[in-house]
Amino acid sequence: MSSHDQPSGAPRRVLVLTHTGREEAREVALACCASLTGHGIVVRLPEGEADELGIDPAAYDPPLEVVPGTGAGEECELVLVIGGDGTILRAAEVTYASGIPLLGVNLGHVGFLAEAEPDDVESTIDAIVHRRYTSEERMTLDVRAFHDGEEVFRTFALNEVSVEKAARERMLEVVVEIDGRPLSRWGCDGVVCATPTGSTAYNFSAGGPIVWPAVEALLLVPISAHALFARPMVVAPTSRLAVEVIAKTDGAGVLWADGRRAVDLPPGARIEVTRGTAPVRLVRLHEAPFTDRLVAKFGLPVEGWRGAAERRRRALEDA
């Protein structure tokens, strides 16, 4: 089973991150804190969230640990994330350096990154207590922005990085480069570079393909491009993608990483995207195929499917 390595004899610790703006999420967080500490696991909370939950650390045994956001995941075996995909992306941001796995309880809408629903909280806590979980690595993106040859911004992304126009009334003029060679110039609303994990997020909304998480690839999707060749592309995970904002235009842009971290892009800016040096680990409680996840999260119609019944019928005939 996968759990974050801890020194022998050290108490078990779980970091809890919550979308405190939702009442249901606050209620679930309080219940999780009580249940985990009831099993002798130390629960850690970021300072601001502890205040918003109105929680008294000393009222629990063992007492809760309230820590600054920076380095909050150190010495924790996993992060229990209570919220939607946005909260999980925030958790990835908080814990990226430590590499501890994320277990999401979905209190959002689709919750594609989450593993459990609110009704599953009791069984989720039981799985944590008895270490009945595994973790899978999801590839990330390393993102660098340059202007006048100097690096002005660096970050990572789990889902995607997007280069978008800064002003609604202006089109963004870009040249896209793959593996050091120019591909095409587009007047567009933007460009999305995504991972397979992010293929069901912004990439999906922009018309890009859904890619199974086990596939290692980089995705590039233009947004509303005015060009003859402006198709979504899937390239090798070793490829280097680059987007250059044309210097001799009035249109400025903005770079977004996972819809959370942003930097303005003046004309002439260059953005380079490669496979991330470190993955993000997501906890899995079930071995359900990705197809089942797609059907469940998107509510896809599968009535009339006879695959399983047909296999059973043939098995009986062959017996």
Contacts in CASP RR format, 6 or more apart in sequence:
PFRMAT RR
TARGET T0000
AUTHOR 0000-0000-0000
METHOD contacts of the structure
MODEL  1
MSSHDQPSGAPRRVLVLTHTGREEAREVALACCASLTGHGIVVRLPEGEA
DELGIDPAAYDPPLEVVPGTGAGEECELVLVIGGDGTILRAAEVTYASGI
PLLGVNLGHVGFLAEAEPDDVESTIDAIVHRRYTSEERMTLDVRAFHDGE
EVFRTFALNEVSVEKAARERMLEVVVEIDGRPLSRWGCDGVVCATPTGST
AYNFSAGGPIVWPAVEALLLVPISAHALFARPMVVAPTSRLAVEVIAKTD
GAGVLWADGRRAVDLPPGARIEVTRGTAPVRLVRLHEAPFTDRLVAKFGL
PVEGWRGAAERRRRALEDA
1 131 0 8 1.000
1 132 0 8 1.000
1 133 0 8 1.000
1 134 0 8 1.000
2 101 0 8 1.000
2 133 0 8 1.000
2 134 0 8 1.000
2 135 0 8 1.000
2 281 0 8 1.000
2 283 0 8 1.000
3 77 0 8 1.000
3 78 0 8 1.000
3 131 0 8 1.000
3 133 0 8 1.000
4 76 0 8 1.000
4 77 0 8 1.000
4 78 0 8 1.000
4 99 0 8 1.000
4 100 0 8 1.000
4 101 0 8 1.000
6 12 0 8 1.000
6 13 0 8 1.000
6 75 0 8 1.000
6 77 0 8 1.000
10 75 0 8 1.000
11 40 0 8 1.000
11 41 0 8 1.000
11 42 0 8 1.000
11 62 0 8 1.000
12 40 0 8 1.000
12 41 0 8 1.000
12 42 0 8 1.000
12 77 0 8 1.000
13 41 0 8 1.000
13 42 0 8 1.000
13 43 0 8 1.000
13 44 0 8 1.000
13 65 0 8 1.000
13 75 0 8 1.000
13 76 0 8 1.000
13 77 0 8 1.000
14 36 0 8 1.000
14 41 0 8 1.000
14 42 0 8 1.000
14 43 0 8 1.000
14 44 0 8 1.000
14 76 0 8 1.000
14 77 0 8 1.000
14 78 0 8 1.000
14 79 0 8 1.000
14 80 0 8 1.000
14 128 0 8 1.000
15 43 0 8 1.000
15 44 0 8 1.000
15 45 0 8 1.000
15 72 0 8 1.000
15 73 0 8 1.000
15 76 0 8 1.000
15 78 0 8 1.000
15 79 0 8 1.000
15 80 0 8 1.000
15 95 0 8 1.000
15 100 0 8 1.000
16 29 0 8 1.000
16 32 0 8 1.000
16 33 0 8 1.000
16 36 0 8 1.000
16 43 0 8 1.000
16 44 0 8 1.000
16 45 0 8 1.000
16 49 0 8 1.000
16 79 0 8 1.000
16 80 0 8 1.000
16 82 0 8 1.000
17 46 0 8 1.000
17 49 0 8 1.000
17 79 0 8 1.000
17 80 0 8 1.000
17 81 0 8 1.000
17 82 0 8 1.000
17 87 0 8 1.000
17 90 0 8 1.000
17 91 0 8 1.000
17 94 0 8 1.000
18 25 0 8 1.000
18 26 0 8 1.000
18 28 0 8 1.000
18 29 0 8 1.000
18 49 0 8 1.000
18 53 0 8 1.000
18 81 0 8 1.000
18 82 0 8 1.000
18 83 0 8 1.000
18 87 0 8 1.000
19 25 0 8 1.000
19 82 0 8 1.000
19 83 0 8 1.000
19 84 0 8 1.000
19 86 0 8 1.000
19 87 0 8 1.000
19 107 0 8 1.000
19 108 0 8 1.000
20 26 0 8 1.000
20 29 0 8 1.000
20 49 0 8 1.000
20 52 0 8 1.000
20 53 0 8 1.000
21 52 0 8 1.000
22 83 0 8 1.000
22 107 0 8 1.000
24 107 0 8 1.000
24 118 0 8 1.000
25 82 0 8 1.000
25 83 0 8 1.000
25 87 0 8 1.000
25 107 0 8 1.000
26 52 0 8 1.000
26 53 0 8 1.000
28 82 0 8 1.000
28 105 0 8 1.000
28 107 0 8 1.000
28 118 0 8 1.000
28 121 0 8 1.000
29 53 0 8 1.000
29 82 0 8 1.000
30 53 0 8 1.000
30 55 0 8 1.000
31 121 0 8 1.000
32 43 0 8 1.000
32 80 0 8 1.000
32 82 0 8 1.000
32 105 0 8 1.000
32 121 0 8 1.000
32 125 0 8 1.000
33 43 0 8 1.000
33 45 0 8 1.000
33 55 0 8 1.000
33 60 0 8 1.000
33 64 0 8 1.000
34 60 0 8 1.000
35 121 0 8 1.000
35 122 0 8 1.000
35 125 0 8 1.000
36 43 0 8 1.000
36 80 0 8 1.000
36 125 0 8 1.000
36 128 0 8 1.000
36 129 0 8 1.000
37 43 0 8 1.000
37 60 0 8 1.000
37 61 0 8 1.000
37 62 0 8 1.000
37 64 0 8 1.000
38 61 0 8 1.000
39 125 0 8 1.000
39 129 0 8 1.000
40 61 0 8 1.000
40 62 0 8 1.000
41 62 0 8 1.000
41 128 0 8 1.000
41 129 0 8 1.000
42 62 0 8 1.000
42 64 0 8 1.000
42 65 0 8 1.000
43 60 0 8 1.000
43 64 0 8 1.000
43 65 0 8 1.000
44 64 0 8 1.000
44 65 0 8 1.000
44 66 0 8 1.000
44 67 0 8 1.000
44 72 0 8 1.000
44 73 0 8 1.000
44 76 0 8 1.000
45 53 0 8 1.000
45 55 0 8 1.000
45 57 0 8 1.000
45 64 0 8 1.000
45 65 0 8 1.000
45 66 0 8 1.000
45 67 0 8 1.000
46 66 0 8 1.000
46 67 0 8 1.000
46 68 0 8 1.000
46 69 0 8 1.000
46 72 0 8 1.000
46 94 0 8 1.000
47 66 0 8 1.000
47 67 0 8 1.000
47 68 0 8 1.000
47 69 0 8 1.000
50 57 0 8 1.000
50 64 0 8 1.000
50 66 0 8 1.000
55 64 0 8 1.000
57 63 0 8 1.000
57 64 0 8 1.000
57 65 0 8 1.000
57 66 0 8 1.000
69 94 0 8 1.000
71 94 0 8 1.000
71 95 0 8 1.000
71 97 0 8 1.000
71 98 0 8 1.000
72 94 0 8 1.000
72 95 0 8 1.000
73 79 0 8 1.000
73 94 0 8 1.000
73 95 0 8 1.000
73 98 0 8 1.000
73 100 0 8 1.000
74 98 0 8 1.000
76 98 0 8 1.000
76 100 0 8 1.000
77 100 0 8 1.000
78 100 0 8 1.000
78 101 0 8 1.000
78 102 0 8 1.000
78 103 0 8 1.000
78 128 0 8 1.000
78 133 0 8 1.000
78 135 0 8 1.000
78 283 0 8 1.000
79 91 0 8 1.000
79 94 0 8 1.000
79 95 0 8 1.000
79 100 0 8 1.000
79 101 0 8 1.000
79 102 0 8 1.000
79 103 0 8 1.000
80 103 0 8 1.000
80 104 0 8 1.000
80 105 0 8 1.000
80 124 0 8 1.000
80 128 0 8 1.000
81 87 0 8 1.000
81 88 0 8 1.000
81 91 0 8 1.000
81 102 0 8 1.000
81 103 0 8 1.000
81 104 0 8 1.000
81 105 0 8 1.000
81 114 0 8 1.000
82 104 0 8 1.000
82 105 0 8 1.000
82 107 0 8 1.000
83 104 0 8 1.000
83 105 0 8 1.000
83 106 0 8 1.000
83 107 0 8 1.000
83 108 0 8 1.000
83 114 0 8 1.000
84 104 0 8 1.000
84 106 0 8 1.000
84 107 0 8 1.000
84 108 0 8 1.000
84 109 0 8 1.000
84 111 0 8 1.000
84 113 0 8 1.000
84 114 0 8 1.000
85 108 0 8 1.000
85 110 0 8 1.000
85 111 0 8 1.000
85 112 0 8 1.000
85 113 0 8 1.000
85 114 0 8 1.000
85 201 0 8 1.000
86 260 0 8 1.000
87 107 0 8 1.000
88 102 0 8 1.000
88 104 0 8 1.000
88 111 0 8 1.000
88 113 0 8 1.000
88 114 0 8 1.000
89 113 0 8 1.000
89 158 0 8 1.000
89 159 0 8 1.000
89 258 0 8 1.000
89 259 0 8 1.000
89 260 0 8 1.000
90 260 0 8 1.000
91 102 0 8 1.000
92 102 0 8 1.000
92 158 0 8 1.000
92 258 0 8 1.000
92 280 0 8 1.000
93 258 0 8 1.000
93 260 0 8 1.000
93 261 0 8 1.000
95 102 0 8 1.000
96 156 0 8 1.000
96 278 0 8 1.000
96 280 0 8 1.000
99 278 0 8 1.000
99 280 0 8 1.000
99 281 0 8 1.000
100 281 0 8 1.000
101 135 0 8 1.000
101 281 0 8 1.000
101 282 0 8 1.000
101 283 0 8 1.000
102 113 0 8 1.000
102 280 0 8 1.000
102 281 0 8 1.000
102 282 0 8 1.000
102 283 0 8 1.000
103 115 0 8 1.000
103 116 0 8 1.000
103 124 0 8 1.000
103 128 0 8 1.000
103 133 0 8 1.000
103 282 0 8 1.000
103 283 0 8 1.000
103 285 0 8 1.000
104 113 0 8 1.000
104 114 0 8 1.000
104 115 0 8 1.000
104 116 0 8 1.000
104 283 0 8 1.000
105 114 0 8 1.000
105 115 0 8 1.000
105 116 0 8 1.000
105 117 0 8 1.000
105 118 0 8 1.000
105 120 0 8 1.000
105 121 0 8 1.000
105 124 0 8 1.000
106 114 0 8 1.000
106 116 0 8 1.000
106 117 0 8 1.000
106 118 0 8 1.000
107 118 0 8 1.000
108 114 0 8 1.000
110 297 0 8 1.000
110 298 0 8 1.000
111 297 0 8 1.000
112 200 0 8 1.000
112 201 0 8 1.000
112 293 0 8 1.000
112 297 0 8 1.000
113 197 0 8 1.000
113 282 0 8 1.000
115 124 0 8 1.000
115 282 0 8 1.000
115 283 0 8 1.000
115 284 0 8 1.000
115 285 0 8 1.000
115 286 0 8 1.000
116 123 0 8 1.000
116 124 0 8 1.000
116 285 0 8 1.000
123 285 0 8 1.000
124 285 0 8 1.000
126 132 0 8 1.000
127 133 0 8 1.000
127 285 0 8 1.000
132 285 0 8 1.000
133 283 0 8 1.000
133 284 0 8 1.000
133 285 0 8 1.000
134 283 0 8 1.000
134 284 0 8 1.000
135 281 0 8 1.000
135 282 0 8 1.000
135 283 0 8 1.000
135 284 0 8 1.000
136 213 0 8 1.000
136 281 0 8 1.000
136 282 0 8 1.000
136 284 0 8 1.000
137 279 0 8 1.000
137 280 0 8 1.000
137 281 0 8 1.000
138 158 0 8 1.000
138 195 0 8 1.000
138 196 0 8 1.000
138 197 0 8 1.000
138 213 0 8 1.000
138 279 0 8 1.000
138 280 0 8 1.000
138 281 0 8 1.000
138 282 0 8 1.000
139 195 0 8 1.000
139 196 0 8 1.000
139 197 0 8 1.000
139 216 0 8 1.000
139 237 0 8 1.000
139 275 0 8 1.000
139 276 0 8 1.000
139 279 0 8 1.000
140 156 0 8 1.000
140 157 0 8 1.000
140 158 0 8 1.000
140 195 0 8 1.000
140 275 0 8 1.000
140 276 0 8 1.000
140 278 0 8 1.000
140 279 0 8 1.000
140 280 0 8 1.000
141 156 0 8 1.000
141 157 0 8 1.000
141 158 0 8 1.000
141 160 0 8 1.000
141 161 0 8 1.000
141 193 0 8 1.000
141 195 0 8 1.000
141 218 0 8 1.000
141 257 0 8 1.000
141 273 0 8 1.000
141 274 0 8 1.000
141 275 0 8 1.000
141 276 0 8 1.000
142 154 0 8 1.000
142 156 0 8 1.000
142 273 0 8 1.000
142 274 0 8 1.000
142 275 0 8 1.000
142 276 0 8 1.000
142 277 0 8 1.000
143 153 0 8 1.000
143 154 0 8 1.000
143 155 0 8 1.000
143 156 0 8 1.000
143 157 0 8 1.000
143 161 0 8 1.000
143 255 0 8 1.000
143 257 0 8 1.000
143 271 0 8 1.000
143 272 0 8 1.000
143 273 0 8 1.000
144 151 0 8 1.000
144 153 0 8 1.000
144 154 0 8 1.000
144 271 0 8 1.000
144 272 0 8 1.000
145 151 0 8 1.000
145 152 0 8 1.000
145 153 0 8 1.000
145 154 0 8 1.000
145 255 0 8 1.000
145 263 0 8 1.000
145 265 0 8 1.000
145 269 0 8 1.000
145 270 0 8 1.000
145 271 0 8 1.000
145 272 0 8 1.000
146 152 0 8 1.000
146 269 0 8 1.000
146 270 0 8 1.000
146 271 0 8 1.000
146 272 0 8 1.000
147 265 0 8 1.000
147 266 0 8 1.000
147 268 0 8 1.000
147 269 0 8 1.000
147 270 0 8 1.000
149 270 0 8 1.000
152 263 0 8 1.000
152 269 0 8 1.000
153 255 0 8 1.000
153 263 0 8 1.000
155 161 0 8 1.000
155 257 0 8 1.000
155 261 0 8 1.000
156 257 0 8 1.000
156 276 0 8 1.000
156 278 0 8 1.000
157 195 0 8 1.000
157 257 0 8 1.000
157 258 0 8 1.000
158 195 0 8 1.000
158 197 0 8 1.000
158 198 0 8 1.000
158 258 0 8 1.000
158 280 0 8 1.000
159 194 0 8 1.000
159 195 0 8 1.000
159 197 0 8 1.000
159 198 0 8 1.000
159 201 0 8 1.000
159 202 0 8 1.000
159 203 0 8 1.000
159 258 0 8 1.000
159 259 0 8 1.000
160 192 0 8 1.000
160 193 0 8 1.000
160 194 0 8 1.000
160 195 0 8 1.000
160 198 0 8 1.000
160 201 0 8 1.000
160 202 0 8 1.000
160 203 0 8 1.000
160 257 0 8 1.000
160 258 0 8 1.000
161 192 0 8 1.000
161 193 0 8 1.000
161 255 0 8 1.000
161 256 0 8 1.000
161 257 0 8 1.000
161 258 0 8 1.000
161 271 0 8 1.000
161 273 0 8 1.000
162 190 0 8 1.000
162 191 0 8 1.000
162 192 0 8 1.000
162 193 0 8 1.000
162 202 0 8 1.000
162 223 0 8 1.000
162 255 0 8 1.000
162 256 0 8 1.000
162 259 0 8 1.000
163 172 0 8 1.000
163 174 0 8 1.000
163 190 0 8 1.000
163 191 0 8 1.000
163 243 0 8 1.000
163 245 0 8 1.000
163 253 0 8 1.000
163 254 0 8 1.000
163 255 0 8 1.000
163 265 0 8 1.000
163 271 0 8 1.000
164 172 0 8 1.000
164 189 0 8 1.000
164 190 0 8 1.000
164 223 0 8 1.000
164 253 0 8 1.000
164 254 0 8 1.000
164 255 0 8 1.000
164 256 0 8 1.000
165 171 0 8 1.000
165 172 0 8 1.000
165 188 0 8 1.000
165 189 0 8 1.000
165 190 0 8 1.000
165 251 0 8 1.000
165 252 0 8 1.000
165 253 0 8 1.000
165 254 0 8 1.000
166 172 0 8 1.000
166 251 0 8 1.000
166 252 0 8 1.000
166 253 0 8 1.000
166 254 0 8 1.000
166 264 0 8 1.000
166 265 0 8 1.000
167 251 0 8 1.000
167 252 0 8 1.000
170 250 0 8 1.000
170 251 0 8 1.000
171 187 0 8 1.000
171 188 0 8 1.000
171 189 0 8 1.000
171 226 0 8 1.000
171 251 0 8 1.000
172 187 0 8 1.000
172 188 0 8 1.000
172 189 0 8 1.000
172 190 0 8 1.000
172 245 0 8 1.000
172 251 0 8 1.000
172 253 0 8 1.000
173 185 0 8 1.000
173 186 0 8 1.000
173 187 0 8 1.000
173 245 0 8 1.000
173 246 0 8 1.000
173 249 0 8 1.000
173 251 0 8 1.000
174 185 0 8 1.000
174 186 0 8 1.000
174 187 0 8 1.000
174 188 0 8 1.000
174 190 0 8 1.000
174 191 0 8 1.000
174 243 0 8 1.000
174 244 0 8 1.000
174 245 0 8 1.000
174 246 0 8 1.000
175 182 0 8 1.000
175 184 0 8 1.000
175 185 0 8 1.000
175 186 0 8 1.000
175 243 0 8 1.000
175 244 0 8 1.000
175 246 0 8 1.000
176 182 0 8 1.000
176 183 0 8 1.000
176 184 0 8 1.000
176 185 0 8 1.000
176 186 0 8 1.000
176 191 0 8 1.000
176 220 0 8 1.000
176 222 0 8 1.000
176 241 0 8 1.000
176 242 0 8 1.000
176 243 0 8 1.000
176 244 0 8 1.000
177 183 0 8 1.000
177 241 0 8 1.000
177 242 0 8 1.000
177 243 0 8 1.000
177 244 0 8 1.000
178 220 0 8 1.000
178 233 0 8 1.000
178 235 0 8 1.000
178 239 0 8 1.000
178 240 0 8 1.000
178 241 0 8 1.000
178 242 0 8 1.000
179 235 0 8 1.000
179 239 0 8 1.000
179 240 0 8 1.000
180 240 0 8 1.000
180 242 0 8 1.000
184 227 0 8 1.000
184 229 0 8 1.000
184 230 0 8 1.000
185 227 0 8 1.000
185 246 0 8 1.000
186 222 0 8 1.000
186 225 0 8 1.000
186 226 0 8 1.000
186 227 0 8 1.000
186 230 0 8 1.000
187 225 0 8 1.000
187 226 0 8 1.000
187 227 0 8 1.000
188 222 0 8 1.000
188 223 0 8 1.000
188 224 0 8 1.000
188 225 0 8 1.000
188 226 0 8 1.000
188 227 0 8 1.000
188 230 0 8 1.000
189 223 0 8 1.000
189 224 0 8 1.000
189 225 0 8 1.000
190 222 0 8 1.000
190 223 0 8 1.000
190 224 0 8 1.000
190 225 0 8 1.000
191 220 0 8 1.000
191 221 0 8 1.000
191 222 0 8 1.000
191 223 0 8 1.000
191 243 0 8 1.000
192 202 0 8 1.000
192 203 0 8 1.000
192 206 0 8 1.000
192 219 0 8 1.000
192 220 0 8 1.000
192 221 0 8 1.000
192 222 0 8 1.000
192 223 0 8 1.000
193 218 0 8 1.000
193 219 0 8 1.000
193 220 0 8 1.000
193 241 0 8 1.000
193 243 0 8 1.000
193 273 0 8 1.000
194 201 0 8 1.000
194 202 0 8 1.000
194 203 0 8 1.000
194 218 0 8 1.000
194 219 0 8 1.000
194 220 0 8 1.000
194 221 0 8 1.000
195 218 0 8 1.000
195 219 0 8 1.000
196 211 0 8 1.000
196 212 0 8 1.000
196 213 0 8 1.000
196 214 0 8 1.000
196 215 0 8 1.000
196 216 0 8 1.000
196 217 0 8 1.000
196 219 0 8 1.000
197 213 0 8 1.000
197 280 0 8 1.000
198 204 0 8 1.000
198 219 0 8 1.000
199 208 0 8 1.000
199 209 0 8 1.000
199 210 0 8 1.000
199 211 0 8 1.000
199 219 0 8 1.000
200 210 0 8 1.000
200 294 0 8 1.000
200 297 0 8 1.000
202 259 0 8 1.000
203 209 0 8 1.000
203 219 0 8 1.000
203 221 0 8 1.000
203 232 0 8 1.000
204 210 0 8 1.000
206 221 0 8 1.000
206 222 0 8 1.000
206 223 0 8 1.000
206 232 0 8 1.000
207 221 0 8 1.000
207 232 0 8 1.000
208 219 0 8 1.000
208 221 0 8 1.000
208 232 0 8 1.000
209 219 0 8 1.000
209 232 0 8 1.000
209 234 0 8 1.000
210 294 0 8 1.000
211 217 0 8 1.000
211 219 0 8 1.000
211 234 0 8 1.000
212 290 0 8 1.000
213 290 0 8 1.000
214 290 0 8 1.000
216 237 0 8 1.000
216 275 0 8 1.000
217 234 0 8 1.000
217 235 0 8 1.000
217 236 0 8 1.000
217 237 0 8 1.000
218 234 0 8 1.000
218 235 0 8 1.000
218 236 0 8 1.000
218 237 0 8 1.000
218 239 0 8 1.000
218 241 0 8 1.000
218 273 0 8 1.000
218 275 0 8 1.000
219 232 0 8 1.000
219 233 0 8 1.000
219 234 0 8 1.000
219 235 0 8 1.000
220 232 0 8 1.000
220 233 0 8 1.000
220 235 0 8 1.000
220 241 0 8 1.000
221 232 0 8 1.000
221 233 0 8 1.000
222 230 0 8 1.000
222 231 0 8 1.000
222 232 0 8 1.000
235 241 0 8 1.000
237 275 0 8 1.000
238 275 0 8 1.000
239 274 0 8 1.000
240 272 0 8 1.000
240 273 0 8 1.000
240 274 0 8 1.000
241 272 0 8 1.000
241 273 0 8 1.000
241 274 0 8 1.000
242 270 0 8 1.000
242 271 0 8 1.000
242 272 0 8 1.000
242 273 0 8 1.000
243 270 0 8 1.000
243 271 0 8 1.000
243 273 0 8 1.000
244 268 0 8 1.000
244 269 0 8 1.000
244 270 0 8 1.000
244 271 0 8 1.000
245 251 0 8 1.000
245 252 0 8 1.000
245 253 0 8 1.000
245 265 0 8 1.000
245 266 0 8 1.000
245 267 0 8 1.000
245 268 0 8 1.000
245 269 0 8 1.000
245 270 0 8 1.000
246 267 0 8 1.000
246 268 0 8 1.000
247 267 0 8 1.000
247 268 0 8 1.000
248 267 0 8 1.000
249 267 0 8 1.000
250 267 0 8 1.000
251 267 0 8 1.000
252 264 0 8 1.000
252 265 0 8 1.000
252 266 0 8 1.000
252 267 0 8 1.000
253 264 0 8 1.000
253 265 0 8 1.000
253 266 0 8 1.000
253 269 0 8 1.000
254 262 0 8 1.000
254 263 0 8 1.000
254 264 0 8 1.000
254 265 0 8 1.000
255 262 0 8 1.000
255 263 0 8 1.000
255 264 0 8 1.000
255 265 0 8 1.000
255 271 0 8 1.000
256 262 0 8 1.000
265 271 0 8 1.000
294 300 0 8 1.000
295 302 0 8 1.000
END
